[in-house]
């Protein structure tokens, strides 16, 4: 069977059958299959966007570009580099992305807040905008780190994953009584 003129693979057939629970629980925002509990794609986009914002807006928010610009370029290279390394097979890259984005939040938020009286409104807003982009990158990085720690990357949600064994046994007993014919 072909899909839009290309041969359908085994992975396409497997991803097409996601089940009723998955169809209602997760809204797909991309046309390709996503990996459950993995947010590396979002982190990659935010890190790259944050790095671009750092570089493009630096003339507007920098107070001493001769000293600050080399550090900004190094920070942008680190953010873009670790964004490129993120993969669902590497825990270390997720940890590094979380560390880089967390450090960027601390640096830019501190720089913005501590200098808000000394710089103009544009510089203040741009510094906090960079911090905000990296805050979202940090959030999604930590969600991925948590999923790695709990061994959930790639695992689909189950409706009864929080039920105890006693609750599951009671449900099974109830289902058994419900289907038994009355005497």
C-alpha positions as CSV (number, residue, x, y, z in Angstrom):
1,X,0.0,0.0,0.0
2,X,1.3,3.5,-0.8
3,X,0.9,6.7,1.1
4,X,1.1,9.8,-1.0
5,X,3.1,8.1,-3.7
6,X,5.6,6.4,-1.4
7,X,5.8,2.8,-0.2
8,X,4.3,2.3,3.2
9,X,6.7,0.7,5.7
10,X,6.1,-1.5,8.8
11,X,6.7,1.6,11.0
12,X,3.9,3.5,9.2
13,X,1.4,0.7,9.8
14,X,2.4,0.3,13.4
15,X,2.2,4.1,14.1
16,X,-1.2,4.3,12.3
17,X,-2.8,2.0,14.9
18,X,-2.4,4.0,18.0
19,X,-5.5,2.9,19.7
20,X,-8.5,4.7,21.0
21,X,-6.9,5.9,24.2
22,X,-3.9,7.4,22.4
23,X,-6.1,9.0,19.7
24,X,-8.0,11.0,22.3
25,X,-5.2,11.6,24.9
26,X,-2.6,13.1,22.7
27,X,-3.2,15.8,20.1
28,X,-0.7,15.5,17.3
29,X,0.9,18.8,16.3
30,X,3.2,17.3,13.8
31,X,2.5,15.2,10.7
32,X,5.0,12.6,11.7
33,X,4.8,10.1,14.6
34,X,6.2,11.4,17.9
35,X,7.9,9.6,20.7
36,X,5.9,9.5,23.9
37,X,7.4,11.4,26.9
38,X,10.2,12.8,24.7
39,X,10.4,16.6,24.1
40,X,13.8,16.8,22.4
41,X,12.4,18.3,19.3
42,X,10.8,21.2,21.2
43,X,14.0,21.7,23.2
44,X,16.1,21.7,20.0
45,X,13.8,24.4,18.5
46,X,13.9,26.5,21.7
47,X,17.7,26.3,22.1
48,X,18.2,27.2,18.5
49,X,15.7,30.1,18.7
50,X,17.3,31.3,22.0
51,X,20.8,31.2,20.4
52,X,19.5,33.2,17.4
53,X,17.8,35.7,19.6
54,X,21.0,36.1,21.7
55,X,23.1,36.9,18.6
56,X,20.6,39.0,16.7
57,X,19.5,41.1,19.6
58,X,22.9,41.5,21.2
59,X,23.6,45.0,19.7
60,X,20.3,46.2,21.3
61,X,20.7,44.8,24.8
62,X,24.5,44.8,25.2
63,X,26.1,47.6,27.3
64,X,29.7,46.8,26.4
65,X,29.7,44.7,23.2
66,X,33.5,44.5,23.1
67,X,33.5,42.4,26.3
68,X,30.1,40.8,26.1
69,X,29.9,39.7,22.4
70,X,32.5,36.9,22.6
71,X,30.7,35.5,25.6
72,X,27.3,35.8,23.8
73,X,28.7,34.0,20.8
74,X,30.2,31.2,22.9
75,X,26.8,30.8,24.7
76,X,24.9,30.7,21.4
77,X,27.3,28.1,20.1
78,X,26.8,26.0,23.2
79,X,23.0,26.3,23.0
80,X,22.9,25.4,19.3
81,X,25.5,22.6,19.7
82,X,23.7,20.9,22.5
83,X,20.4,21.4,20.7
84,X,21.8,19.5,17.8
85,X,23.0,16.7,20.0
86,X,19.6,15.9,21.6
87,X,18.4,12.5,20.7
88,X,16.0,10.0,22.3
89,X,18.9,7.6,22.7
90,X,21.1,9.9,24.8
91,X,20.4,10.8,28.4
92,X,23.6,12.8,28.6
93,X,22.4,15.2,25.9
94,X,19.1,15.8,27.7
95,X,21.0,16.5,30.9
96,X,23.4,18.8,29.1
97,X,20.5,20.7,27.4
98,X,18.8,21.2,30.8
99,X,22.1,22.5,32.3
100,X,22.8,24.9,29.4
101,X,19.2,26.2,29.3
102,X,19.1,26.6,33.1
103,X,22.4,28.5,33.1
104,X,21.1,30.7,30.4
105,X,18.0,31.5,32.4
106,X,20.0,32.4,35.4
107,X,22.5,34.5,33.5
108,X,20.0,36.4,31.4
109,X,17.3,36.9,34.1
110,X,20.0,38.2,36.5
111,X,21.5,40.4,33.9
112,X,18.1,41.8,32.9
113,X,16.8,42.4,36.4
114,X,20.0,43.7,37.9
115,X,20.5,46.3,35.1
116,X,17.0,47.4,34.5
117,X,17.6,50.9,35.9
118,X,20.9,51.3,33.9
119,X,19.6,50.2,30.5
120,X,16.7,51.2,28.3
121,X,13.4,49.4,28.2
122,X,14.3,47.6,24.9
123,X,17.5,46.1,26.4
124,X,15.6,45.1,29.5
125,X,12.8,43.4,27.6
126,X,15.2,41.6,25.2
127,X,17.3,40.2,28.1
128,X,14.2,38.9,29.7
129,X,12.9,37.5,26.4
130,X,16.1,35.5,26.0
131,X,15.7,34.3,29.6
132,X,12.1,33.3,28.9
133,X,12.9,31.3,25.7
134,X,15.5,29.4,27.7
135,X,13.1,29.0,30.6
136,X,10.8,27.1,28.3
137,X,13.7,25.1,26.9
138,X,14.7,24.2,30.5
139,X,11.1,23.1,31.3
140,X,10.9,20.7,28.4
141,X,14.5,19.5,29.0
142,X,13.5,18.6,32.5
143,X,10.4,16.8,31.3
144,X,12.7,14.7,29.1
145,X,15.2,14.2,31.9
146,X,12.3,13.0,34.2
147,X,11.1,10.6,31.5
148,X,14.6,9.2,31.1
149,X,14.9,8.8,34.9
150,X,11.5,7.0,35.1
151,X,12.2,4.9,32.0
152,X,9.2,6.3,30.2
153,X,10.7,7.6,26.9
154,X,8.9,5.8,24.2
155,X,6.4,4.1,26.5
156,X,2.7,5.0,25.9
157,X,0.4,6.1,28.7
158,X,-1.9,3.5,30.2
159,X,-5.3,4.4,31.6
160,X,-4.7,2.4,34.8
161,X,-1.0,3.0,35.4
162,X,-1.7,4.6,38.9
163,X,-4.0,1.9,40.2
164,X,-2.7,-0.4,43.0
165,X,-2.7,-4.1,42.7
166,X,-5.6,-4.3,45.1
167,X,-7.7,-1.9,43.0
168,X,-6.9,-3.9,39.8
169,X,-7.9,-7.2,41.6
170,X,-11.1,-5.6,42.8
171,X,-11.9,-4.4,39.2
172,X,-11.2,-7.9,37.8
173,X,-13.5,-9.5,40.5
174,X,-16.2,-7.0,39.7
175,X,-15.9,-7.6,35.9
176,X,-16.1,-11.4,36.6
177,X,-19.3,-11.0,38.7
178,X,-20.9,-8.7,36.1
179,X,-20.5,-11.3,33.4
180,X,-21.7,-14.3,35.4
181,X,-25.2,-15.4,34.6
182,X,-27.8,-15.0,37.3
183,X,-29.3,-18.1,38.9
